[in-house]
C-alpha cells in the first residue's frame, strides 16, 4: 500500500489546530508551530494548556523539525515544555527566532536547542518535504505561511494572517506567491479561521495609528498603553506616536523590555536614539512628555497595568491626569478581569480608552472577505479550515462552499483527527484519530492532572469539603475520640455552630447500633442527607473512622 | 436641622444602583426596584447576588413601598428573598406585575404580597413623595421611569431605557413628559449608564425583525430561537415572523411558557388563534412549518438550548436541517459558556446565527447620543449616573460634563454611598455610607457566606487540600496510628504514590524529636515546604494530630 499524506491538527482549550499541526508522509513528520493556550475558566488551578505530543514521542525519529510561523505565545509558548522531551531543530524567521530565544533563555533551554534562521520566500528541504515560505501580515512582524510540497502534492498553511493594505512594517501578505501557488496547483489549504464570524475586512493597523494620534494630541498628562509584549507592531506605533508628539517611551516590565531590546537589535523596531528611557528617569520629565508601554491588555492579574490599577505598582502610581489606552480585544473568558481592571483605572481617576470606545486595537486575523481572497488565490482542491473553535471552522467551511468548493472536499475536524490524502487524489478523515487531549500544566506538573482532579477542584470550588473524624474502640465499638468536624469552603463556621453540632449528632446516631462493615459509607450518606437538607449544598464529605 | 433628601444606590456584583435605589426624606423611604445579579466568576459556588437591605430592615416602618420600573430579573429577581424579611407593598405596571406574579407564585409568596397596579402617566402618592410615571422603551414592554417630587424638589429616575424610534410594541419613550419635567425643573437625574461606552444610537428593535425575516425566508428546516423568557418583545417578533412565513410557534421550557401565557392574557403579546402549539404537536408538522422559542441565550447550563446542544433535551433533538438563532448579547463572564454552546450547536450540524454574524439582537439600553438626549430633555441641576459598572458611570459623568453640567454637580459613587441634597439647593456625598455588600445566595443560605468562605473555595479550586492524620500515644509521644494522607483536587493520587510516601516521611521526621507544643503548626510548615518543592502547588494543608 502506498503511503498516505496526513494532516493532523493538535492544540488545546477549545481551539483546533491552532497551537500545532502535523504534516506526515511515510516516515517523515514536519511539525508546524508549538504554542500554548491559556486555560478555560473551568480548568481550575491550571497555569497553561499545551498540545499533546504523544504521537510525536512515539515517532520521535521521524520528526524532521518544528517550523514556526510567527512569534506569538499560541505558536511558540509550548516550546519550553516540549523541547526537553523532543529535542528537534526549530526553523524560524529572524524576529520569531528572537522571540523564541528570549523565552528559551528564561527557561535555561537556549544552549541545548538548535534553531535555524529562515527568511520569507525561502526554501527549506526537510526530506521528503520541500517547504517554501511566504510573508503574511499579522499583528507581529515576520510572520510566514508555508507551502509544503510532498510526494502527493503541495499543501499550503496560511499561518495567522490578514490582508492588511497598510501594515505597520509595510510588508504585505505575499499575494504574488499565493497566486503562483494557486497556478501551480495546490492539493490542500489549511487556513486561519479565527475571524470567520466577522463579516467584511479586518481594519488596517493604520486605524490604530489614527486613534493613537487623536489621544496623543489631546492628552494633558502621562499616557500609559497596554498591549501584549510580543505585539512588536503595536509597540512601533507607540514609538511613532511618541516621536510625533514629543514624548519619551518607557517600556515597563521584564518581557516588554526584553522584547523591545531584542527587536531593536534585529532591526524590527525603529527607535531613534534617546526616545526610550528607563522608569527611573521618568521624574526628569513632565508627565505630558511621557508614554509608558506595558503588559496587561487582558487584565492579567500579575501584569503591570493591573498592578497599576490596584495601586500596587512600584514605578507607576496612577493619578487623575493620566490617560490609559487598553490596546487589545478581550480573549473570550477574560472579559471580567479586563472590566475589573478598567473599573479600577477609572476609580484612580484616569481617562481610559478601550476597544468599545475607540479603535485602539484591530484584530491580526483575516475577516470573511479576506478568507475568501485566500481561498480564491490558492484555489486548493481540498480545504481544511484550522485555527479557531469548532464554530469558526464550520463557518469557514460554509464560506468555502459558497465559493464553489464541494462539500466533500472540505474537512471540518477536531484536534487529533487525521485527514488522509492518497495517491489517487482522494481525501478522507481516517477512522482512527491520534491522542489530542488538553495537556494541562500546573506548577511543575505537565499532564499529570486531568478530568478527575479538575472534577474534584470543581466540586470543592462550589461547596467545599467536610471531614468527619471519629475513633472507635476496636473491641467495644464505642467512640473513644470525636466526632470531630473539619470543614472549609462550605459554611462560615463561626456562625454555623448549630449545623456542626447537628452533624455530630447525626454521626453519633449513625454509629450507635451500627454493627456491620461499611460504616464510612453510611456516615457519608447520613451526613450528605443531613447537610443537604439544612443548606441545599453538597460539600465533598470524607468520613475518617479509625479504630484503636 | 432640616431633613435632607437622600439618594442611595444599592445592588451587587460590580454594578452600581442597578438592582435597587433608595430615595429617602425624613422618615420616608421609597425603594426603586429589587433585582438580582448573577455571580461573577470568582464568586465560587454562589447562585445569585442580591442587594443588601440591612439599611431598610433597620428602618422598616419608614419604607413606603417598592416601585418596580420593569419586569427583568435584575429589577424584580430579589423580591422572593426580600419580601419574607420586608413585606411592603409593591407598585408595578400590568405586565411587570404579571412577571412578578409568575415569580412569586413559584416561590409560594404570592398570597402574602400586596401589589398595586400602576399605569404609565400615573401619579402615586406615597407621602411625602408624589411619584409620576412615564413610559420608556426597553427590551421588555411596559417599562417606566419615575419622577419623584419631594419637599426639596423633583428627582427623576430613568429606569432602563432607550429612545427606540420603532419599538416592537409601538410605545415610544415619553419625550413629552421628560420635556415637561425639564421645563418644570428637576433637582437630580438618575440615568441608565449601561451603554455609556457605546457611541451613537442603539439600533432599533426593527433591525432584529429584518434579520429574522432574512433567516425565515431561507431556512429550509426547523428554526430554534433562544432569548430570555422575560424578553416579551423578542417573543413578539418571533410570533410576527412566524405569521408572515407560515410557521407554528412552540414555546419550550416552563418560564417561557408561563410568561407567554401571562403576556397573552394581559394583552402584551399578540398571538392569533392556532399560531402557538405544544411540543407534543410538533410531529404533526413539517420542520419548515415550525419555530421553537426557548431560553439559553446566555449558554446557561440548564437552559433548553444548552441541553439541545448537548443532545440532552427531551422534546427537541437537533438535526443538520435546523437553523438556530441566538438572540442575545453575552453578559460579561458568560462568553465561554455561550461559545461552548455555539460550538456544540455547530457540531450537531445546525446552521447558527449569533450576534457577531448578524443583527439578531439589539441592546435594550441607550447609547451615548440617547444618554445625551435624556440629559438635554430633563436638564437636571444634579446628575447621578446609575446602572453600570464604575467605568460606565465615569464615562456617563464625562458625557454630562461635555454637555455643560458642572463637575461638582455630578456624582459618580459606589453602592451604599449617600448623595444628600439640602434645603439650600446644595448636594454632596455624605461622609458615612450605608451597608451595601454583595449578599450572596448559596442554596438555602442568604448572606451567610462571604469573603472567608469564598477565599477558601478559591484556594481549594486552585490546588485542592491535603489532610494529614496522625495519632500519638499521649504518654510516650510515639505514633500509634498513621500518618495517613487524604487529598483531593491536588494531584492525581493514583500516579502520585512517591509524593504521598515522601509526605508521610516528612511527617514522621518532623514528629521524631519534636517535644514541645505546636506540632500541628510544625507539620503544616514542613508539609507545605515539601509539597511546594515537589509540585510548585500550594494545597490547603490540614494536620490532625490526636492523642490516645
Interface residues (C-beta under 8 A of the other chain):
Chain A: X14 X40 X41 X42 X44 X45 X197 X198 X199 X330 X332 X333 X335 X336 X339 X340 X342 X343 X344 X345 X346 X347 X351 X352 X354 X356 X357 X389 X390 X391 X394 X395 X398 X442 X443 X444 X445 X448 X449 X450 X452 X453 X456 X457 X458 X459 X460 X461 X462 X463 X464 X465 X467 X469 X471 X480 X481 X484 X486 X488 X489 X490 X491 X492 X495 X496 X534 X535 X536 X537 X540 X542 X544 X546 X548
Chain B: X14 X40 X41 X42 X44 X45 X197 X198 X199 X330 X332 X333 X335 X336 X339 X340 X342 X343 X344 X345 X346 X347 X351 X352 X354 X356 X357 X389 X390 X391 X394 X395 X398 X442 X443 X444 X445 X448 X449 X450 X452 X453 X456 X457 X458 X459 X460 X461 X462 X463 X464 X465 X467 X469 X471 X480 X481 X484 X486 X488 X489 X490 X491 X492 X495 X496 X534 X535 X536 X537 X540 X542 X544 X546 X548
